[in-house]
Amino acid sequence: MAEIDVVIEDDRWDDAGLEELAERAGRSTLAWLGMDADICVMGCDDTRIAALNADFRGKPRPTNVLSWPAVEHAEREPGAKPPLPDTDELGDIAISYDRCVSEAETQGKQFDAHVTHLLVHAMLHLAGYDHVDDSDAETMEAAERSVLAPLGISDPYQERDQ
């Protein structure tokens, strides 16, 4: 059975319930994918995620979420669903408390729903989804909506599209 491991580096994530949010997002995403794989989620702050973003992406600024797949994904046609990786470990995720609070407030979203969406987004990246071009973005956003709907979370892109 898949394990959703949560590492708390910023204590504010304890009060925010990151363990429960990650478990819920992970179970829903893995069920939708039809996979059974382990995922590790690290709850951190803007300072830590900025350092990770600089180290791994050459972008020395905070971001909301980062992901590191356990396997390299195969090439695919733009807009096509990626083939499921053959692995027992999907990968690692880092998520910034500061950035999540700020974005939820700015976008008028509930914090829990926003964090769950970002975790689902990152988990789909671990499974090979991306948003490199418009057709890939449409495929990934449709996958996110499909994972979030059973959790009672409305379309996170709805307001953007109106």
Residue pairs with C-beta under 8 A, 6 or more apart in sequence:
1 36
2 26
2 27
2 30
2 35
2 36
2 37
2 38
2 39
3 38
3 39
4 22
4 23
4 26
4 27
4 38
4 39
4 41
5 38
5 39
5 40
5 41
6 18
6 19
6 22
6 23
6 40
6 41
6 42
6 43
7 40
7 41
7 42
7 43
8 14
8 18
8 19
8 42
8 43
9 42
9 43
9 44
9 45
9 48
10 43
10 44
10 45
10 48
10 97
12 45
12 97
13 43
13 97
16 43
16 97
16 111
16 112
16 115
17 112
18 41
18 43
18 95
18 115
21 112
21 115
21 116
21 119
22 39
22 41
22 119
24 116
24 151
25 116
25 119
25 120
25 123
25 147
25 151
26 39
26 41
26 119
26 123
28 120
28 147
28 148
28 150
28 151
29 119
29 120
29 123
29 124
29 127
29 147
30 36
30 37
30 39
30 90
30 123
32 143
32 146
32 147
33 84
33 127
34 84
35 84
35 90
35 127
36 88
37 85
37 87
37 88
37 89
37 90
38 88
38 89
38 90
39 89
39 90
39 91
39 92
39 93
39 123
39 126
40 91
40 92
40 93
41 92
41 93
41 94
41 95
41 119
42 92
42 93
42 94
42 95
43 95
43 97
44 52
44 94
44 95
44 96
44 97
45 96
45 97
45 98
46 62
46 96
46 98
46 99
47 62
48 94
48 96
49 62
49 63
49 64
49 66
49 94
49 95
49 96
49 99
50 60
50 61
50 62
50 63
52 66
52 94
53 59
53 60
53 61
53 62
53 63
53 66
54 60
54 61
56 66
56 68
57 66
62 96
62 98
62 99
63 96
63 99
64 95
64 96
64 99
64 100
64 103
64 118
65 93
65 94
65 95
65 96
65 118
65 119
65 121
65 122
66 93
66 94
66 95
66 122
67 91
67 92
67 93
67 94
67 122
67 123
67 125
67 126
68 91
68 92
68 93
68 126
69 85
69 90
69 91
69 125
69 126
69 127
69 128
70 85
70 87
70 89
70 90
70 91
70 92
70 126
71 85
71 86
71 87
71 91
73 82
73 85
73 128
74 82
74 83
74 128
76 82
76 83
76 128
78 132
78 133
78 135
78 136
79 133
79 135
79 136
79 138
79 139
80 139
81 129
81 139
81 143
82 127
82 128
82 129
83 128
84 127
84 128
85 127
85 128
90 123
90 126
90 127
91 126
93 119
93 122
93 123
93 126
95 115
95 118
95 119
95 122
100 111
100 114
100 115
100 118
101 111
103 109
103 114
104 110
104 111
104 114
104 115
107 114
107 159
109 156
113 153
113 154
113 156
114 156
116 148
116 151
116 153
117 144
117 148
117 153
117 156
120 144
120 147
120 148
121 140
121 144
124 140
124 143
124 144
124 147
129 136
129 139
129 140
129 143
130 136
130 140
131 137
131 140
131 141
141 157
144 156
144 157
145 155
145 156
145 157
148 154
148 155
148 156
